[in-house]
């Protein structure tokens, strides 16, 4: 081999080694970036895994709380098995009974159109009644005890004028807008 030939061989081998070193460096760099990405992902997943483990550990507690809420929900709302017309009529009947028991004279009641809201049907009843302030107080106590729950959405109280002197108990005309919830199926 001549000197020119050996020099050429050294350049080729040098370029080959340089190419191998560059390829090795690139592969090592890619591997290092992947390693860092996986490390970052693990750091992001650790809090989520911890939360899931906490939920898993408190599953029974959450289950009991859910059952308790479900039983309270059933006690406070009308079931979905009844249609809204039957539910409204039942609600109206119960309200009228409570008002009459308290001594109020009902002059009118109307079931209003149902409104849908967040998994519930809002059933409203408009009731106009007359009686004394004591009977109004009794009505409000009786309505509080009704199950399924009845919410007083609005109340408008107007005194009845009395011309006689010596009337001890003020008479009033009251217009109630009462609301109950029905679960949607």
Residue frames as qw, qx, qy, qz and C-alpha x, y, z in Angstrom:
[[0.000, 0.888, 0.460, 0.000, 0.00, 0.00, 0.00],
 [0.392, 0.445, -0.019, 0.805, 1.13, 3.37, -0.75],
 [0.165, -0.185, -0.456, 0.855, 1.16, 6.22, 1.52],
 [0.340, -0.034, -0.192, -0.920, -1.73, 7.82, -0.28],
 [0.616, -0.204, -0.685, -0.331, -3.78, 4.60, 0.01],
 [0.460, -0.278, -0.712, 0.451, -3.15, 4.22, 3.74],
 [0.019, 0.100, 0.231, -0.968, -4.07, 7.83, 4.32],
 [0.491, -0.117, -0.420, -0.755, -7.32, 7.29, 2.45],
 [0.601, -0.247, -0.760, -0.003, -8.06, 4.22, 4.56],
 [0.273, -0.205, -0.560, 0.755, -7.48, 6.21, 7.75],
 [0.253, 0.020, -0.033, -0.967, -9.92, 8.91, 6.56],
 [0.598, -0.178, -0.597, -0.505, -12.59, 6.31, 5.67],
 [0.550, -0.274, -0.733, 0.292, -12.16, 4.53, 9.01],
 [0.132, -0.125, -0.369, 0.912, -12.22, 7.89, 10.81],
 [0.405, -0.074, -0.222, -0.884, -15.39, 8.94, 9.03],
 [0.633, -0.225, -0.706, -0.225, -16.97, 5.56, 9.78],
 [0.431, -0.250, -0.659, 0.564, -16.04, 5.88, 13.46],
 [0.065, 0.059, 0.155, -0.984, -17.34, 9.47, 13.55],
 [0.524, -0.163, -0.457, -0.700, -20.62, 8.38, 11.97],
 [0.614, -0.273, -0.737, 0.075, -20.97, 5.53, 14.49],
 [0.278, -0.191, -0.508, 0.793, -20.21, 7.92, 17.37],
 [0.258, -0.027, -0.072, -0.963, -22.76, 10.47, 16.08],
 [0.615, -0.223, -0.600, -0.461, -25.42, 7.75, 15.66],
 [0.539, -0.254, -0.712, 0.372, -24.67, 6.43, 19.14],
 [0.085, -0.103, -0.317, 0.939, -24.91, 9.97, 20.55],
 [0.420, -0.118, -0.288, -0.853, -28.25, 10.57, 18.78],
 [0.656, -0.265, -0.682, -0.187, -29.69, 7.26, 20.04],
 [0.432, -0.222, -0.617, 0.620, -28.46, 7.96, 23.56],
 [0.090, 0.007, 0.107, -0.990, -29.99, 11.46, 23.40],
 [0.564, -0.206, -0.463, -0.652, -33.36, 10.07, 22.23],
 [0.632, -0.266, -0.715, 0.135, -33.27, 7.44, 24.97],
 [0.262, -0.133, -0.473, 0.830, -32.46, 10.09, 27.59],
 [0.302, -0.087, -0.094, -0.945, -35.39, 12.31, 26.43],
 [0.655, -0.249, -0.602, -0.382, -37.77, 9.33, 26.57],
 [0.530, -0.207, -0.681, 0.460, -36.53, 8.51, 30.05],
 [0.039, -0.073, -0.296, 0.952, -37.19, 12.09, 31.19],
 [0.481, -0.158, -0.343, -0.792, -40.66, 12.10, 29.56],
 [0.670, -0.274, -0.684, -0.089, -41.58, 8.86, 31.34],
 [0.376, -0.163, -0.572, 0.710, -40.29, 10.32, 34.60],
 [0.190, -0.030, 0.049, -0.980, -42.47, 13.41, 34.12],
 [0.608, -0.210, -0.520, -0.561, -45.49, 11.23, 33.35],
 [0.585, -0.248, -0.722, 0.273, -44.90, 9.19, 36.48],
 [0.149, -0.103, -0.393, 0.901, -44.74, 12.42, 38.48],
 [0.403, -0.082, -0.180, -0.894, -48.07, 13.48, 36.96],
 [0.668, -0.190, -0.639, -0.331, -49.70, 10.09, 37.59],
 [0.352, -0.017, -0.768, 0.534, -48.64, 9.73, 41.23],
 [0.253, 0.030, 0.382, -0.889, -51.25, 12.19, 42.61],
 [0.678, 0.032, -0.325, -0.658, -53.98, 10.59, 40.52],
 [0.634, 0.007, -0.772, 0.046, -53.03, 7.14, 41.69],
 [0.128, -0.005, -0.676, 0.726, -53.01, 8.36, 45.29],
 [0.473, 0.021, 0.107, -0.874, -56.52, 9.82, 44.87],
 [0.740, 0.033, -0.522, -0.423, -57.79, 6.59, 43.36],
 [0.483, 0.008, -0.807, 0.339, -56.26, 4.60, 46.19],
 [0.120, 0.007, 0.493, -0.862, -57.97, 6.95, 48.66],
 [0.646, 0.032, -0.159, -0.746, -61.31, 6.45, 46.93],
 [0.694, 0.050, -0.709, -0.115, -60.76, 2.71, 46.94],
 [0.285, 0.012, -0.764, 0.578, -59.96, 2.74, 50.64],
 [0.248, 0.164, 0.442, -0.846, -63.05, 4.80, 51.47],
 [0.309, -0.098, -0.727, -0.605, -65.36, 2.88, 49.11],
 [0.317, -0.434, -0.836, 0.112, -67.46, 1.38, 51.88],
 [0.104, -0.469, -0.375, 0.793, -67.82, 4.76, 53.60],
 [0.195, 0.202, -0.337, -0.899, -68.87, 6.35, 50.31],
 [0.310, -0.218, -0.852, -0.360, -71.29, 3.48, 49.65],
 [0.229, -0.514, -0.731, 0.386, -72.99, 3.94, 53.05],
 [0.010, 0.431, 0.107, -0.896, -73.17, 7.72, 52.54],
 [0.233, 0.043, -0.606, -0.759, -74.71, 7.15, 49.10],
 [0.299, -0.375, -0.872, -0.098, -77.31, 4.78, 50.53],
 [0.152, -0.524, -0.533, 0.647, -78.16, 7.29, 53.26],
 [0.113, 0.322, -0.174, -0.923, -78.56, 10.09, 50.70],
 [0.263, -0.115, -0.784, -0.550, -80.69, 7.84, 48.49],
 [0.245, -0.487, -0.820, 0.174, -83.01, 7.00, 51.39],
 [0.047, -0.529, -0.285, 0.798, -83.32, 10.70, 52.27],
 [0.142, 0.175, -0.476, -0.850, -83.96, 11.52, 48.61],
 [0.257, -0.305, -0.869, -0.293, -86.73, 8.92, 48.49],
 [0.203, -0.567, -0.665, 0.443, -88.28, 10.41, 51.66],
 [0.044, -0.549, -0.098, 0.829, -88.15, 13.98, 50.32],
 [0.257, 0.305, -0.475, -0.785, -89.26, 13.47, 46.70],
 [0.833, 0.231, 0.233, -0.446, -92.03, 11.75, 44.83],
 [0.610, -0.167, 0.714, 0.301, -90.93, 8.55, 43.09],
 [0.144, 0.360, -0.551, -0.739, -90.48, 8.38, 39.34],
 [0.110, 0.192, 0.964, 0.148, -92.95, 5.50, 39.02],
 [0.210, 0.721, 0.564, -0.342, -95.93, 7.87, 39.31],
 [0.383, 0.518, 0.360, 0.675, -96.63, 10.09, 36.35],
 [0.161, 0.078, -0.192, 0.965, -96.62, 13.85, 36.88],
 [0.434, -0.395, -0.314, -0.747, -100.41, 14.25, 36.68],
 [0.750, -0.427, -0.505, -0.021, -100.97, 11.68, 39.45],
 [0.556, -0.118, -0.379, 0.730, -98.16, 13.18, 41.50],
 [0.028, -0.252, -0.008, -0.967, -99.58, 16.70, 41.16],
 [0.595, -0.452, -0.381, -0.544, -103.06, 15.52, 42.14],
 [0.753, -0.335, -0.500, 0.267, -101.68, 13.66, 45.16],
 [0.382, 0.020, -0.261, 0.887, -99.65, 16.67, 46.22],
 [0.245, -0.357, -0.159, -0.887, -102.66, 18.98, 45.84],
 [0.706, -0.452, -0.475, -0.269, -104.86, 16.62, 47.89],
 [0.680, -0.244, -0.456, 0.519, -102.27, 16.37, 50.71],
 [0.191, 0.134, -0.127, 0.964, -101.82, 20.15, 50.84],
 [0.427, -0.431, -0.286, -0.741, -105.56, 20.79, 50.92],
 [0.742, -0.424, -0.519, 0.013, -105.99, 18.29, 53.77],
 [0.548, -0.151, -0.369, 0.735, -103.23, 19.93, 55.84],
 [0.014, -0.232, -0.023, -0.972, -104.68, 23.39, 55.27],
 [0.579, -0.456, -0.389, -0.553, -108.20, 22.32, 56.20],
 [0.724, -0.339, -0.524, 0.292, -106.87, 20.58, 59.34],
 [0.380, -0.060, -0.261, 0.885, -105.26, 23.88, 60.34],
 [0.062, 0.685, 0.538, -0.488, -108.57, 25.73, 59.96],
 [0.019, 0.357, -0.343, -0.869, -108.00, 27.47, 56.63],
 [0.632, 0.550, 0.463, -0.289, -110.85, 27.77, 54.11],
 [0.384, -0.152, 0.619, 0.668, -109.56, 27.01, 50.62],
 [0.459, 0.655, 0.189, -0.570, -111.09, 29.10, 47.86],
 [0.756, 0.621, -0.142, -0.149, -109.01, 27.70, 45.00],
 [0.543, -0.512, 0.603, 0.283, -106.09, 25.54, 44.04],
 [0.737, 0.642, -0.112, -0.180, -104.41, 24.81, 40.74],
 [0.806, -0.214, 0.383, 0.397, -101.65, 22.47, 39.61],
 [0.196, 0.851, -0.263, -0.410, -99.19, 24.47, 37.53],
 [0.827, 0.496, -0.264, -0.009, -97.21, 23.17, 34.52],
 [0.875, -0.371, 0.135, 0.280, -94.29, 20.94, 35.44],
 [0.239, 0.886, -0.397, -0.012, -90.75, 22.30, 35.05],
 [0.963, 0.028, -0.118, 0.240, -87.79, 19.98, 34.45],
 [0.008, 0.895, -0.380, 0.236, -84.55, 20.75, 36.28],
 [0.053, 0.581, -0.782, 0.217, -81.40, 18.63, 36.92],
 [0.291, 0.018, -0.956, 0.030, -83.03, 15.20, 37.04],
 [0.086, 0.366, 0.738, -0.561, -86.16, 16.40, 38.82],
 [0.066, -0.590, -0.560, -0.578, -89.64, 17.43, 37.82],
 [0.014, -0.073, -0.428, 0.901, -90.69, 20.53, 39.73],
 [0.192, -0.561, -0.749, -0.296, -94.40, 20.20, 40.48],
 [0.012, 0.027, -0.296, 0.955, -96.00, 23.43, 41.68],
 [0.155, -0.634, -0.752, -0.093, -99.44, 24.01, 43.18],
 [0.037, -0.289, 0.071, -0.954, -101.02, 27.43, 43.58],
 [0.324, -0.526, -0.778, 0.115, -103.43, 27.60, 46.56],
 [0.129, -0.429, 0.069, -0.891, -105.58, 30.47, 47.78],
 [0.490, -0.442, -0.737, 0.146, -106.99, 30.17, 51.29],
 [0.201, -0.655, 0.087, -0.723, -108.45, 32.32, 54.04],
 [0.728, -0.425, -0.513, 0.162, -108.20, 32.04, 57.80],
 [0.401, -0.915, 0.045, 0.003, -106.72, 33.51, 60.93],
 [0.197, 0.779, -0.576, 0.151, -103.07, 34.22, 61.60],
 [0.566, -0.378, 0.696, -0.228, -103.06, 31.25, 64.01],
 [0.883, 0.282, 0.361, -0.098, -104.37, 28.93, 61.31],
 [0.553, 0.782, -0.283, 0.054, -101.72, 30.29, 58.91],
 [0.159, -0.669, 0.700, -0.194, -99.04, 29.48, 61.46],
 [0.752, -0.089, 0.622, -0.201, -100.49, 25.96, 61.86],
 [0.817, 0.567, 0.059, -0.088, -100.53, 25.52, 58.07],
 [0.324, 0.789, -0.511, 0.108, -96.84, 26.40, 57.82],
 [0.407, -0.452, 0.762, -0.224, -96.00, 23.90, 60.57],
 [0.835, 0.190, 0.472, -0.212, -98.14, 21.20, 58.90],
 [0.696, 0.697, -0.157, -0.063, -96.52, 21.80, 55.51],
 [0.009, 0.727, -0.677, 0.116, -93.09, 21.40, 57.07],
 [0.560, -0.234, 0.763, -0.222, -94.07, 17.92, 58.26],
 [0.837, 0.424, 0.068, -0.340, -95.41, 16.72, 54.89],
 [0.322, -0.398, 0.791, 0.334, -93.54, 13.87, 53.19],
 [0.647, 0.230, 0.093, 0.721, -92.57, 13.99, 50.36],
 [0.288, -0.434, -0.200, 0.830, -91.34, 17.44, 51.20],
 [0.227, 0.833, 0.433, 0.260, -93.25, 20.55, 50.18],
 [0.424, -0.129, -0.049, 0.895, -91.36, 23.80, 49.70],
 [0.124, 0.872, 0.370, -0.294, -93.06, 27.18, 50.04],
 [0.562, 0.298, 0.302, 0.710, -91.88, 28.85, 46.87],
 [0.010, 0.280, -0.007, 0.960, -93.80, 32.06, 47.49],
 [0.183, -0.585, -0.748, 0.255, -96.46, 33.35, 49.86],
 [0.022, -0.359, -0.139, -0.923, -98.63, 36.44, 49.55],
 [0.225, -0.483, -0.753, 0.387, -100.55, 37.45, 52.68],
 [0.098, -0.415, -0.186, -0.885, -103.31, 40.07, 52.63],
 [0.072, 0.177, 0.710, -0.678, -105.23, 41.14, 55.73],
 [0.115, -0.567, -0.721, -0.383, -109.02, 41.02, 55.56],
 [0.101, -0.297, 0.183, -0.932, -110.62, 44.26, 56.69],
 [0.321, -0.486, -0.804, 0.123, -112.93, 43.82, 59.63],
 [0.113, -0.597, -0.101, -0.788, -115.30, 46.64, 60.64],
 [0.703, -0.627, -0.298, -0.155, -116.24, 45.22, 64.00],
 [0.035, -0.712, 0.542, -0.445, -114.34, 46.28, 67.04],
 [0.675, -0.411, 0.520, -0.326, -113.04, 43.73, 69.48],
 [0.935, 0.302, -0.184, -0.038, -111.88, 41.20, 66.86],
 [0.591, -0.684, 0.413, 0.106, -108.99, 39.42, 68.54],
 [0.651, -0.143, 0.631, 0.397, -107.64, 37.31, 65.74],
 [0.235, 0.601, -0.322, -0.692, -106.75, 38.96, 62.42],
 [0.809, 0.349, 0.472, -0.025, -108.18, 37.26, 59.36],
 [0.063, -0.600, 0.539, 0.588, -106.00, 36.96, 56.26],
 [0.867, 0.467, 0.087, -0.150, -106.22, 35.78, 52.69],
 [0.412, -0.583, 0.626, 0.312, -103.14, 33.84, 51.68],
 [0.817, 0.532, -0.143, -0.167, -101.91, 32.78, 48.27],
 [0.626, -0.484, 0.581, 0.190, -99.30, 30.04, 48.36],
 [0.718, 0.536, -0.413, -0.163, -97.12, 28.71, 45.58],
 [0.714, -0.449, 0.531, -0.080, -95.92, 25.33, 46.80],
 [0.542, 0.591, -0.572, -0.176, -93.34, 23.10, 45.16],
 [0.822, -0.303, 0.482, -0.032, -92.42, 19.44, 45.39],
 [0.167, 0.584, -0.712, -0.351, -89.83, 17.46, 43.48],
 [0.944, 0.126, 0.236, -0.192, -90.39, 14.24, 41.56],
 [0.449, -0.419, 0.680, 0.400, -87.48, 12.06, 40.48],
 [0.621, 0.523, -0.311, -0.495, -87.20, 11.60, 36.75],
 [0.932, -0.034, 0.361, -0.015, -87.01, 8.08, 35.42]]
